[in-house]
Amino acid sequence: MLHLEKATEKDLDTISKLARVIWNDHYVPIIGQKQVDYMLDKIYSLQSLTEQLTEKKHRMYLIRSDEKSIGFVSVSLEKESNYFLHKFYIDQRQSNTGIGTKVLDLLIEIIRPKLLTLTVNRQNFKSINFYFKNGFKIDRVEDFDIGNGYLMNDFVMVKHF
């Protein structure tokens, strides 16, 4: 059975390990191994994940299927019922099964947003199409300097509820 389980500090090692597998499977052809390694170290170290969970007040959820962790999501409340989706990652072996839409529906049921905003790499066509299919629209194009000479070249996408 598919469900979202609220993550705590004890789950951060699992999230870090999942991120390494998922990012190396999905993002290397899009942004290259060096940027993937940089971003994994910057965003998915235990120290960074702990800070996101505690100081930045991200709500993290493990995606569980038959009691196995297959991915994770992370959101934060920006202002009254407006949420930002920071992370939405599912093991690539589960893709094209409808799980992504089911997970998104579960998340929406939990957080009940009026607006959900996210960023997605402009070359990440698979994810962009997923978000289009689920009612998101491109709001704007932005480039984010993430340090070490790297930019995230993203679409900012939104969905109103």
LINKASUL-V569314 format. One record per pair of residues at least 24 apart in sequence whose ideal C-beta (glycine too) atoms are under 10 Angstrom apart, sorted by the first residue. I is the first residue (numbers start at 1). J is the second residue. If there is no record, write none. Layout:
# LINKASUL-V569314
i: [I/I]
j: [J/J]
This chain:
# LINKASUL-V569314
i: [1/1/1/1/2/2/2/2/2/2/2/2/2/2/2/3/3/3/3/3/3/3/3/3/3/4/4/4/4/4/4/4/4/4/4/4/4/4/4/5/5/5/5/5/5/5/5/6/6/6/6/6/7/7/7/7/7/7/7/7/7/7/7/8/8/8/9/9/9/9/9/9/11/11/11/11/11/11/11/12/12/12/12/12/12/12/12/12/12/12/13/13/14/14/14/15/15/15/15/15/15/15/15/15/15/15/15/15/15/16/16/16/16/16/16/16/16/17/17/18/18/18/18/18/18/18/18/18/18/19/19/19/19/19/19/19/19/20/21/21/21/21/21/22/22/22/22/22/22/22/22/22/23/24/25/25/25/25/26/26/26/26/26/26/26/26/27/27/27/27/29/30/30/30/30/30/30/30/30/31/31/31/31/31/31/31/32/34/34/34/35/35/35/35/35/35/38/38/38/38/38/39/39/39/39/39/41/42/42/42/42/43/43/43/44/49/49/52/52/52/56/58/58/58/59/59/59/59/59/60/60/61/61/61/61/61/61/61/63/63/63/63/63/63/63/63/63/63/63/65/65/65/65/65/65/65/70/70/70/71/71/71/72/73/73/73/73/73/73/74/75/75/75/75/75/75/75/77/77/78/78/78/78/79/79/80/80/81/81/81/81/81/81/81/82/82/82/82/82/82/82/83/83/83/83/83/83/83/83/83/83/84/84/84/84/84/84/84/85/85/85/85/85/85/85/85/85/85/85/86/86/87/88/88/88/88/88/89/92/95/95/96/100/100/100/100/100/100/101/101/101/104/104/104/104/104/104/105/108/108/108/112/113/113/113/114/114/115/115/115/115/116/116/116/116/116/117/117/117/117/118/118/118/118/118/118/119/119/119/119/119/119/119/120/120/120/120/120/121/121/121/121/122/122/122/122/123/123/124/124/124/127/127/128/128/131/131/131/131/132/134/135/135/135/136]
j: [64/65/66/67/63/64/65/66/70/94/98/99/102/103/106/61/62/63/64/65/66/67/102/103/106/59/60/61/62/63/64/71/72/73/103/106/107/109/110/60/61/62/63/64/67/69/72/59/60/61/62/110/49/53/58/59/60/61/62/69/72/73/74/53/60/62/46/49/50/53/54/60/49/53/60/61/62/69/72/44/45/46/47/48/49/50/52/53/60/72/46/49/62/69/72/44/46/49/52/53/60/61/62/69/71/72/74/87/89/40/43/44/45/46/48/49/72/44/69/44/62/63/69/70/71/72/89/90/91/43/44/45/49/71/72/87/89/44/71/89/91/92/93/70/71/72/87/89/90/91/92/93/89/92/91/92/93/95/89/90/91/92/95/124/126/127/89/121/123/124/123/121/122/123/124/125/126/127/153/121/123/124/150/151/152/153/150/148/149/150/146/148/149/150/151/152/146/147/148/149/150/146/147/148/150/152/148/146/147/148/150/86/87/146/87/74/87/76/86/87/86/84/86/87/83/86/107/110/111/86/87/87/88/103/106/107/110/111/88/89/90/91/94/99/100/102/103/106/107/90/91/94/97/99/102/103/94/99/103/99/100/103/103/103/104/106/107/110/111/107/107/110/111/113/116/117/118/111/113/113/115/116/117/114/115/114/115/111/112/113/114/115/116/161/113/114/115/116/117/158/160/107/108/111/112/113/114/115/116/117/118/113/115/116/117/118/119/156/111/113/116/117/118/119/120/131/136/157/159/118/119/118/118/120/127/130/131/127/126/126/130/126/126/127/130/131/133/134/130/133/134/130/131/134/135/136/159/134/134/159/161/161/159/160/161/160/161/158/159/160/161/157/158/159/160/161/156/157/158/159/154/155/156/157/158/159/144/152/153/154/155/156/157/152/154/155/156/157/152/153/154/155/152/153/154/155/153/154/153/154/155/155/157/155/157/155/157/158/159/157/159/159/160/161/160]
